[in-house]
Amino acid sequence: MTSPKKSGTPGTITAGYWLVVTGSALGVLAALYVLLNKQQLIEAAVQANKDPKITRDMIASTLNGLLIVSLVVTVVLAGLAVWLAGKVRDGVRKSRTGLMITLLIGLFFQMLTSTLGIVTALVAVSGLVLFYFRQSADYLAEHEQTS
């Protein structure tokens, strides 16, 4: 049985890749969890509502739509992050910048929608940090010269 680490790939690149994959997968699971527990959110919003013009149905439909959009955006950003992390693992230096932008957008989005998702986004960002370590930077520079 062979190791999932490609030959010549530094450990920081491999660990960073798996942290991005793990953080992205956990982000999707967090968005699903919030969607499945939307009734608690609806109850809290109904209790906090002070405007008699806003009905329970209006709150429920708005929250339902928001949570579905949140899930879709999280899945798209997670897929893009995993794809870009794979490109970094393959030695494409430019993908590291795209991954940083994607993960920061995801982190900002999670700050707006789900506190549980913030932790998962930070796991993925920690993987990105590993891509900027010296071993990773040297690997990417070397790979760029040979391509």
Backbone bond lengths (Angstrom), bond angles and torsions (degrees), N, CA, C in turn:
res aa  C-N    CA-C-N  psi(-1)  N-CA   C-N-CA  omega(-1)  CA-C   N-CA-C  phi
1 M - - - 1.445 - - 1.522 108.35 -
2 T 1.331 116.53 135.23 1.455 119.71 -177.24 1.520 110.60 -100.37
3 S 1.313 114.36 158.53 1.463 121.32 178.81 1.520 109.75 -75.89
4 P 1.357 118.42 147.10 1.459 120.24 177.87 1.523 111.95 -69.10
5 K 1.333 117.52 -12.74 1.454 121.74 179.52 1.520 109.21 -75.98
6 K 1.328 115.53 128.50 1.462 119.49 177.66 1.516 109.05 -73.47
7 S 1.337 117.04 148.63 1.452 120.01 -177.54 1.524 109.65 -64.52
8 G 1.329 116.00 135.02 1.448 121.60 179.08 1.520 114.19 85.00
9 T 1.304 117.48 -7.25 1.455 120.68 -179.88 1.529 108.43 -84.46
10 P 1.336 117.42 127.11 1.468 118.59 -179.86 1.531 111.90 -66.71
11 G 1.309 114.99 156.37 1.456 120.62 -179.44 1.518 112.89 -62.47
12 T 1.331 117.04 -30.05 1.463 119.17 179.83 1.529 111.27 -66.33
13 I 1.324 116.65 -35.55 1.473 120.44 178.04 1.526 109.59 -69.28
14 T 1.321 116.59 -45.76 1.463 120.65 -179.25 1.531 110.96 -63.91
15 A 1.326 116.75 -46.82 1.469 120.48 179.70 1.528 110.53 -64.79
16 G 1.327 117.06 -40.92 1.461 120.64 178.51 1.516 111.53 -61.94
17 Y 1.325 116.33 -42.32 1.464 120.48 178.67 1.522 110.37 -59.53
18 W 1.332 116.48 -48.25 1.464 119.48 -176.98 1.526 112.27 -69.60
19 L 1.328 117.90 -29.63 1.462 119.75 174.96 1.530 110.91 -68.85
20 V 1.325 116.87 -38.87 1.468 119.76 177.05 1.530 109.97 -65.26
21 V 1.314 116.95 -43.95 1.473 120.61 178.87 1.529 110.30 -62.25
22 T 1.325 117.00 -45.98 1.459 121.20 -179.67 1.524 111.43 -63.77
23 G 1.324 116.95 -47.12 1.460 120.50 179.38 1.512 112.40 -62.11
24 S 1.322 116.81 -39.69 1.462 120.57 179.03 1.529 111.28 -67.07
25 A 1.320 116.42 -43.47 1.469 119.90 178.69 1.526 111.02 -64.59
26 L 1.317 116.82 -41.68 1.462 119.91 178.42 1.530 111.30 -66.61
27 G 1.330 116.97 -32.44 1.464 120.48 176.46 1.517 111.64 -63.86
28 V 1.314 116.31 -41.44 1.462 120.19 177.19 1.532 110.15 -65.59
29 L 1.326 116.75 -42.25 1.469 119.95 177.70 1.531 111.05 -63.62
30 A 1.331 117.41 -37.59 1.464 120.77 178.14 1.526 110.59 -65.00
31 A 1.335 117.22 -41.19 1.468 120.57 178.41 1.530 110.64 -65.10
32 L 1.325 117.06 -38.60 1.468 120.65 175.79 1.522 111.46 -64.65
33 Y 1.316 116.57 -42.07 1.460 121.62 179.68 1.530 110.41 -60.65
34 V 1.334 116.28 -45.21 1.466 120.15 -180.00 1.529 109.68 -64.58
35 L 1.334 117.00 -40.68 1.466 120.19 178.87 1.523 111.57 -63.82
36 L 1.314 116.80 -40.40 1.462 120.30 -179.39 1.532 112.59 -71.27
37 N 1.317 117.30 -23.13 1.467 121.41 179.08 1.521 111.69 -106.92
38 K 1.316 116.07 33.62 1.463 120.14 -176.02 1.516 112.72 -68.93
39 Q 1.321 118.47 -23.33 1.464 120.90 -178.20 1.528 111.06 -61.77
40 Q 1.316 116.97 -38.56 1.462 120.53 177.11 1.521 111.16 -63.38
41 L 1.321 116.21 -39.65 1.468 120.21 177.71 1.522 111.13 -65.87
42 I 1.317 115.82 -40.33 1.467 119.97 178.82 1.518 110.17 -62.81
43 E 1.330 116.77 -44.87 1.474 120.60 -179.96 1.529 110.71 -61.24
44 A 1.326 116.49 -42.76 1.469 119.86 179.68 1.530 111.10 -65.19
45 A 1.325 116.85 -39.72 1.463 120.37 179.19 1.526 111.56 -68.47
46 V 1.318 117.03 -37.30 1.470 120.73 178.54 1.529 109.60 -65.53
47 Q 1.310 117.44 -42.42 1.459 120.80 179.73 1.527 111.80 -67.37
48 A 1.318 117.37 -33.52 1.461 121.42 -179.66 1.526 112.59 -80.78
49 N 1.316 117.23 -13.78 1.462 121.52 -177.42 1.526 110.90 -69.64
50 K 1.324 115.54 127.81 1.471 121.10 178.30 1.530 111.87 -108.80
51 D 1.332 116.55 -11.24 1.466 121.17 -176.38 1.534 109.81 -91.63
52 P 1.332 118.45 118.22 1.468 119.92 -178.93 1.536 113.12 -69.73
53 K 1.322 117.68 -16.06 1.466 120.68 179.04 1.528 112.17 -73.92
54 I 1.328 115.87 -23.10 1.470 120.31 -178.70 1.519 108.32 -90.17
55 T 1.321 114.59 116.28 1.470 119.72 -177.43 1.524 111.64 -88.92
56 R 1.306 114.82 167.33 1.471 121.16 176.97 1.533 110.38 -60.84
57 D 1.329 117.37 -40.16 1.463 120.92 179.75 1.525 111.71 -64.44
58 M 1.315 116.79 -37.33 1.461 120.13 177.93 1.527 110.67 -64.73
59 I 1.307 115.99 -43.07 1.468 120.54 178.55 1.525 110.19 -64.31
60 A 1.323 116.37 -44.37 1.469 120.72 -178.30 1.524 111.41 -63.48
61 S 1.325 117.53 -44.83 1.468 119.43 -178.68 1.528 111.58 -68.71
62 T 1.330 117.09 -36.92 1.469 119.98 178.37 1.522 110.69 -66.06
63 L 1.323 117.09 -46.84 1.459 119.88 179.34 1.520 111.69 -64.77
64 N 1.316 117.17 -38.99 1.465 120.43 178.50 1.528 110.40 -61.25
65 G 1.313 116.85 -46.68 1.461 120.77 178.38 1.515 112.09 -62.73
66 L 1.326 116.87 -42.99 1.459 121.36 179.01 1.522 111.46 -61.64
67 L 1.320 117.27 -42.96 1.458 120.34 -178.61 1.521 112.46 -70.33
68 I 1.322 117.80 -33.38 1.464 120.40 176.58 1.527 110.17 -69.11
69 V 1.320 116.31 -43.63 1.474 119.80 176.66 1.529 109.91 -61.73
70 S 1.319 116.55 -40.49 1.457 120.86 178.24 1.527 111.52 -60.14
71 L 1.318 116.61 -43.38 1.466 120.69 178.72 1.523 111.08 -63.91
72 V 1.319 117.45 -45.08 1.468 121.08 -179.05 1.524 110.67 -63.00
73 V 1.329 117.14 -46.70 1.466 120.42 179.91 1.523 110.64 -63.34
74 T 1.315 117.05 -40.45 1.466 120.67 178.81 1.523 111.40 -63.23
75 V 1.325 117.70 -41.71 1.466 120.96 178.86 1.532 110.55 -65.07
76 V 1.318 117.29 -43.31 1.469 120.80 -179.83 1.532 110.66 -64.28
77 L 1.325 116.98 -47.24 1.463 120.12 179.64 1.527 111.46 -65.12
78 A 1.332 117.53 -36.90 1.468 120.68 178.21 1.524 110.72 -65.24
79 G 1.315 116.42 -44.26 1.470 119.58 178.35 1.515 111.73 -62.07
80 L 1.318 116.64 -43.44 1.463 120.82 178.75 1.526 110.94 -64.24
81 A 1.332 116.78 -41.08 1.464 120.91 179.72 1.527 111.44 -63.63
82 V 1.317 117.00 -43.61 1.469 120.12 179.83 1.529 110.29 -65.86
83 W 1.316 117.20 -40.37 1.463 120.81 178.94 1.530 110.43 -63.29
84 L 1.335 116.61 -45.92 1.466 119.95 179.85 1.528 111.71 -66.88
85 A 1.328 117.86 -37.19 1.463 120.65 176.74 1.530 110.61 -64.06
86 G 1.319 116.77 -36.50 1.468 120.12 175.31 1.522 111.63 -64.52
87 K 1.324 116.45 -37.84 1.467 120.41 176.48 1.522 110.94 -65.14
88 V 1.333 117.17 -39.84 1.468 120.22 177.04 1.518 109.50 -63.87
89 R 1.319 116.78 -42.47 1.469 120.54 179.08 1.520 111.07 -61.57
90 D 1.340 116.51 -31.48 1.461 120.48 177.85 1.527 112.75 -80.26
91 G 1.343 117.43 -5.25 1.452 120.71 174.47 1.520 115.27 103.11
92 V 1.317 118.83 12.94 1.461 121.46 179.48 1.532 107.94 -89.32
93 R 1.323 115.69 105.07 1.463 121.68 -174.17 1.530 112.90 -64.21
94 K 1.324 117.62 -36.92 1.468 121.17 -177.50 1.526 112.06 -63.99
95 S 1.300 117.34 -26.07 1.469 121.12 -179.69 1.521 111.54 -66.65
96 R 1.312 116.57 -24.47 1.462 120.47 179.43 1.531 110.99 -63.31
97 T 1.327 116.81 -39.59 1.465 120.77 177.84 1.526 110.79 -68.65
98 G 1.312 116.91 -43.62 1.465 120.74 176.71 1.512 111.72 -60.62
99 L 1.331 115.95 -39.54 1.461 120.64 177.92 1.528 110.50 -64.82
100 M 1.327 116.69 -40.95 1.463 119.91 178.96 1.523 110.54 -61.44
101 I 1.314 117.32 -44.90 1.461 121.32 179.63 1.528 110.33 -63.26
102 T 1.320 116.81 -44.87 1.464 121.57 179.86 1.527 111.51 -60.99
103 L 1.325 116.78 -46.04 1.466 119.67 -178.24 1.523 111.73 -69.25
104 L 1.317 117.89 -34.74 1.464 119.46 177.76 1.525 111.45 -69.50
105 I 1.328 117.00 -37.77 1.468 120.09 173.96 1.526 109.43 -62.76
106 G 1.324 116.44 -43.58 1.466 120.50 178.09 1.518 112.16 -62.14
107 L 1.328 116.94 -41.30 1.464 120.54 178.58 1.525 110.43 -64.00
108 F 1.318 117.40 -45.09 1.462 121.15 178.15 1.524 110.78 -61.50
109 F 1.329 116.19 -43.13 1.457 120.60 179.83 1.524 110.95 -63.08
110 Q 1.323 117.06 -41.10 1.464 120.45 179.27 1.517 111.19 -67.08
111 M 1.337 117.64 -31.81 1.459 120.58 177.22 1.525 110.51 -64.25
112 L 1.332 116.65 -30.00 1.460 120.75 179.76 1.522 113.15 -82.65
113 T 1.337 116.93 -29.11 1.463 119.06 -170.65 1.524 115.56 -111.67
114 S 1.327 118.75 -36.16 1.461 119.00 -170.58 1.522 110.95 -150.32
115 T 1.305 116.77 120.80 1.462 119.09 177.25 1.530 111.53 -69.86
116 L 1.312 117.08 -29.43 1.461 120.75 176.58 1.530 110.49 -65.81
117 G 1.326 116.44 -35.36 1.456 121.02 -179.92 1.512 113.72 -70.07
118 I 1.329 117.40 -21.63 1.465 120.22 179.44 1.526 110.15 -62.73
119 V 1.304 117.24 -42.73 1.468 121.01 179.87 1.520 110.42 -62.31
120 T 1.317 116.85 -43.68 1.466 119.95 -179.38 1.522 110.96 -66.68
121 A 1.324 117.34 -36.50 1.463 120.32 177.51 1.530 110.34 -66.26
122 L 1.310 116.93 -35.81 1.460 120.01 178.84 1.534 111.99 -69.36
123 V 1.325 117.40 -30.07 1.468 120.13 174.14 1.535 109.20 -62.78
124 A 1.333 116.37 -45.65 1.462 120.27 178.88 1.531 111.23 -64.90
125 V 1.324 117.01 -38.92 1.474 120.47 178.79 1.523 110.16 -65.59
126 S 1.323 118.52 -33.86 1.460 120.16 176.65 1.531 110.86 -64.05
127 G 1.324 116.70 -33.59 1.464 119.66 173.98 1.519 111.38 -66.22
128 L 1.319 116.55 -38.32 1.464 120.89 176.55 1.522 110.90 -62.02
129 V 1.328 116.84 -39.80 1.462 120.64 179.62 1.522 110.42 -59.23
130 L 1.325 116.48 -38.54 1.469 119.68 178.60 1.531 111.86 -62.75
131 F 1.323 117.58 -28.41 1.459 120.94 178.40 1.530 112.10 -69.33
132 Y 1.326 117.96 -14.75 1.459 121.62 179.80 1.523 112.65 -100.96
133 F 1.319 118.74 0.96 1.458 121.01 175.66 1.531 109.36 -66.84
134 R 1.327 115.73 160.58 1.462 121.02 -175.66 1.536 112.39 -58.02
135 Q 1.331 117.77 -43.82 1.467 120.05 -179.35 1.530 110.29 -60.52
136 S 1.327 115.61 -40.97 1.463 120.32 -179.79 1.516 110.90 -67.79
137 A 1.333 116.36 -44.67 1.469 120.37 -179.53 1.528 110.72 -63.10
138 D 1.331 116.78 -41.48 1.470 119.81 177.94 1.526 111.26 -63.45
139 Y 1.325 116.49 -42.59 1.460 121.30 178.56 1.522 111.08 -60.81
140 L 1.331 116.31 -45.69 1.473 120.31 -178.35 1.521 110.81 -67.42
141 A 1.337 117.49 -39.29 1.469 120.56 178.18 1.514 110.90 -64.74
142 E 1.342 116.43 -42.63 1.456 121.39 178.65 1.532 111.11 -64.12
143 H 1.301 115.21 -43.04 1.468 120.74 -179.62 1.522 111.34 -65.84
144 E 1.331 116.08 -34.38 1.463 120.71 179.72 1.525 110.90 -68.80
145 Q 1.312 117.14 -36.21 1.473 121.74 -179.73 1.527 111.69 -70.10
146 T 1.348 116.86 -34.71 1.462 119.42 -177.97 1.524 112.19 -81.71
147 S 1.333 117.05 -16.14 1.481 119.79 -178.52 1.492 111.64 -84.53
